[in-house]
Amino acid sequence: MRSAEELIPEGAWSDCPYLGLAPFLQRHERVFYGRDAVAERLVERLMTRLPRGMLVVVGASGAGKSSLLQAGMLPLLARGELGRWPVLSMTPKGQPLWKRAHGLADLAGVDVTSVHRSLRDAPRTAPQLIEQVNRATRTGTDLAAGIGTGPGGGGPAPRLVLVIDQLEELFTLAQESEHGREERAAFLPALRAATVPAEPGGAPAAMVVAAVRGDFLDQALRFPLLAEAIDAEVFAITPMSEAELRSAVTGPAAEAGRGVDEAVVDAVVAEVRSGDPATEGFGAGVLPLVSQVMYAAWEQREPGGELGLRAYRRGGGTTDAVNRSAQTLYGTLPPERQTTAGVVFTLLTIVAPDGRLARRRLSVAQLRAACTADAAEVDAVVAAFAADRLLVTDGTGVEIAHDVLLTSWHQLTAWLEGDRLDRALHSQLLTDTTAWLDHDKHKAYLYPAARLAEARAAADRWTADPERYPQPTADAAEFLRTGHRTARRGTRIRRTFLALLAALTATAITLAAIASLAATEASQQHAVALSRQLAAESLSISTAHPVTARRLAAAAWRALPTSQARDAMAQLLDDQERNGILPAFPDPVTGVVFSPDGNLLAATNDDGTVYLAKVRSFKDLYAALCSDVGAPTSDEWGQHVSGEPSTDACTS
């Protein structure tokens, strides 16, 4: 009797036909089911985009963008759907320009260092480099037959098809180091040069297909080249239909010579159907979920026969499939390796400032250096999760297999949640460091004092516990050090300024006091001079104008009670008493008479008005003059003291 394995048809797929969370690559074309029609539509769209240079493919996390490009579109291009055009497929990682240069150099058979230098220093040379690739990849047979041009052997000359998968790495991995930012800054101009016609009416040197996660579109729009391509046209990957989903369940097993029980297919369809009637079917992240649950079911299958419902249930079904797969493996690890697994997965996860999660690829050396466990322990943990297709490693780098794991594995969520604020701070620090570097380290982009203190405290916390927290990059550390030095210098400057301001204030007060004293002294001198002038003037006109003289004497005393003013008033009043001068009345008088006691004087004028005046003893000279004659009139003042303001004599 033949074994169950001997019953498998010749040429059948020998490994597990379901890849779990690992992306489908070009070599997995045979087991990539459910997206055939979408791949064909994508190639058709490329054909309509030939006069232009770039098409952006957008889909949600888990929509199968990478698998569609690698196992769907690339095999169609390899079969000549666009003609025999060379194809370069790349992911940016942390060094996008180097990745592109490496691919171009391999295709053209030239030195990668010189290609990288040309793209970096002279991005406009990108079309010439691509033309080298076109010439190098055309065979003599192609040239002789006149093929290798456009679809069907005619049409435009061959162009490079540049496939950029996971474009969001330009905004995550490439910004984590100064080198990565320099690579990104050089990558985009070189990409533009390849996608813009060298002359009006011409064709671009390359046809670029770039896939990006939908939740990173806002960041892509920050870059003019990507914004222009998105504005022109986007190829959106829509959720799978039921027919496509059934094909994705049964097709891979058929390639391996196995059938799938219809009850399993019905169970998958029922369990992954969206609970939101507005979505009309299945969510965007169904494909990796189905691939993972079918991978688990395949591991539980009975020898021979169909993949039945029993194996499907033992595998866990779609309910919590990803979480169960990861948690089951995690539970088999000894405690020390569980600790290492926590460090590995948190290091391989980026927490954006807005809370979004993304995968981070680290080299094996970086991962070993970041973990305190022995390198052998780190390698053992990576190997265990890679065997279950939860991590992907190529021997040089390690990354989480799919974005869906970031939100579906509850243990990873718990690891991240406990330190989410710190991780968000870490990501924000990277972003702010990038802005500082992009603006030539201008001090305006450094943190203010309160925020700097928070960031430095967080950095100290991270450095003290490297197993728990991601470490600040060298650029971020320089950013914080520069901010600290600038803040200290600013504090010293402010203190110096305040001390100088205090000194200037004291000086100003002193000068103001001196000026006030000087002004007071000047005013005093002026008043003395005016008083003396008025006193002298009053005496000089006492004979000709006795009333005016007495008014000027009163004004002299009002200006300043000098001895000259007092002497003038005394002399004038004495003259009045000795010479019988009566008090002044407003009008000419026709008669006068004293009261019996001699203290009151009555005077009459022509119209019969009677004036009464009290006869003074002149004990208060100023009051006596003011009572008798009053203040100088404006005419008198202008005549005798021209240019001087009135002293308001005889006012209370």
PyMOL commands that set and color helices and strands:
alter all, ss='L'
color gray80, all
select helices_A, chain A and resi 5-7+26-31+36-48+65-78+96-108+112-121+123-137+140-145+151-153+167-170+173-175+178-195+214-220+224-232+242-255+262-272+277-279+286-299+309-315+321-332+335-347+364-370+375-387+404-408+410-418+420-438+443-445+449-464+474-540+546-559+563-579+621-628+634-640
alter helices_A, ss='H'
color red, helices_A
select strands_A, chain A and resi 54-59+87-90+160-164+206-213+234-236+349-351+357-359+362-363+391-393+397-400+591-594+600-604+610-614
alter strands_A, ss='S'
color yellow, strands_A
deselect
rebuild
show_as cartoon
